[in-house]
Amino acid sequence: MHKFITDRNLIIINLIIISYFVLIFLLNYYDINYVLFNVFRELLTLPFVAAQIFFLYIGIKHIIINPRNLVTITSSIALTICTIITIGSFF
């Protein structure tokens, strides 16, 4: 049976989530306000926050079971930092 959560898939998913939040930060920092960007930001932010928490849990669980890949560990640490910053921005 083929496993869905492999090191490669986890790295790609983590980098997509991190890239999304970095893109939102850059759009706000440079004050870029286009209607299409705002629509996608409103539609995708809540699912990405949920995915961020879910894949952080999956990543930590995967690292505990398979602690051999340095790139997976690095991407999970980057996702952890991104999660702390994202959740911290709500308060």
Protein Blocks (a to p, Z undefined) as FASTA:
>chain_A
ZZfbdfklmmmmmmmmmmmmmmmmmmmmnopacfklmmmmmmmmmmmmmmmmmmmmmmmm
mmmmmmmbfklmmmmmmmmmmmmmmmmmmZZ
